[in-house]
Amino acid sequence: MKIPTTLKHKPVIVSENYENVDGRYAYKTDAKGLSLGLAQWNDRGKVDISAKVWRYTGEKWSRQSEELPLHRVLDLAILVARTKLYFREDSYRYPKLYDPEKPVVDRVGMQGDAMTVSVCTENERIDEDIKLFSQALSDDDEMIGERLCSLSRILKEMGY
């Protein structure tokens, strides 16, 4: 499906067949495309790049389409990767899959500070939810792993 070019987000690089590869939602998703382009919040003289997930209801482009600055997309990728590592290497050591006394998983350094990755102990049902999360992460391991391998390969090609 062709991504619209007449809206505020101006696509530059697109994946217009995203509905075919949208994980477990492939071929039955309203997420029809992904794009990298000029952000809709740009002001004169200021240009930001954003990533956008384009959703289509069957009749029109949805207001639920999401647009994120690129650094947030990468921050989410870092969060996913660090989470996968935690559940592969550390969580099994704890009866509750985390240490309630030390819920911080890692501090990932960036921009002179660090992004804290931790188990959300404010969630009143965390003991139940973390088990469900762990199982879902395990169930999706092949799909997520395939994407992380692709990302790793591309990053290596780029010299990272």
N, C-alpha and C positions, 0 to 999 in steps of 0.2 A: 504494500500500500504506500502510495506516495505521501511523504511528510509535507505538510503545508509550509510554504515559504512566505506567506503573506501576513503571518502573525508577528508578534513582537520579538520572539526568539527567532533569530536568523540562522538557520542550519548552514553549516559549511561542510562537515563530514557526517555522513548518515549511514545507518544500517536500517534499510526499509523492510527487511524481512525478519525483524526481531521476533515476530509472533511465531515463527517456526523453531526458534531456539530458546524460548523463555522458560527454561528449566522444566519443571513438572507441568507447567501451564502451556507448553508448546502446542500449537495448533488450536488452542481453546482459550486464548487470552485476549484482553482488550489492549494490551501493550503492543502496539503495532510497529513501533520504530524507536530507535535511539538516535540522538544527534549530538554533535559537538558544534557549537556555533557562538554567535554573539548574543550575550545575555539580554533578556528583556528588560532588566533594570538599568541598562547603560544610560548614562547622561552624556550630553555633548562633551566631547573632549576626553571622555573616560570610557575605555573599552575593556570589558571583562568577558572571558570565555566561560561558557557554562555547558553542562551536559543536561540533556532532557530526555525523559521517557515520555513518548507520545502515546496517549490512550485514546481509543476510538470506540464509541458506544454502539456502533452499527448505524448511527444516524448522523453523529457529529463528533468533532474532536472534544474530548472531555476536559472539564476544568480540573479534573484530578490528575492531569498530566503534571509530572514533577520536573522541576528545573533546579539544578545544583551547581554551585561553583566547582571547578575542577578539583581544587584542593580538598573539598569535602568528599568528592567521589573517591579520591585516593585515601583520605582518612578512613572512609568506610571500608575500603579494601584492606587497609592495615588492621582495622578492628576485626574484620572477618579472619584474616590470616592469624592474628595473635590469639583469637578465640579458638580457632581450630587447633593451634599448637597447645593451648592450655588443656583442652579436652583430650588431646592425644597423649600428652606427656605428664600432666599434673593432677587432673581432677580425680582420677581413680584412687589417689592416695588418701582421700578423705571420705568418710562414711556418707557425708551429705553432698559430696562432689565439690566442696569448697570448705575453706576454713573460716567459720563465722567470726573468729577473732582477728583474722588477717584476710579480708576480702579482696585486697588489691592483688591483681594478677601480674601486672607489669606497669612500668612507666616508660613509654616510648618517646625518646628524645626528639624534639623538633623545635625549631625557631627559638632556641635559647631556653626553652622550658620543656615540658613533657606532657604527653597525652596519657592520662591515667586510665588504665583498663582494669575494671574491677567487677566483681559479682555484686548485683544490686540487692543488698541486704535490706533496703527500704521496702522491697516488694514483700508484702505480708505472706505471700504464698511461695516464696523463693525455694523452699525445700522441695515442694512438689514441681514447681515450674522448671527448676534447673534439670530435674530428671527428664521431663518432657522435652526440654531443649536439647539435652544431650542425645536423647534417642532420635530426635528429628535430624540433628546434625549428623549422626551416624547413618541414618537412612539416606541422607542426601550426599554422603561422602563421595561417591563416584562422580556425581554431577558437579559438586563444588571442586573436587580434586582436579577434574578435567580443566576447569576454568583457571584454577591456580597454576596448573602446569603450563597452560597457554600463556598466562601472564608472566610466569617465571622465564619461559623461553624468550618472549619478546623483550623483557627487561635485560636478559643476558645479551641479546642481540644489540641492545642499545648501550651496552657497557656497564650496566648496573649489577 
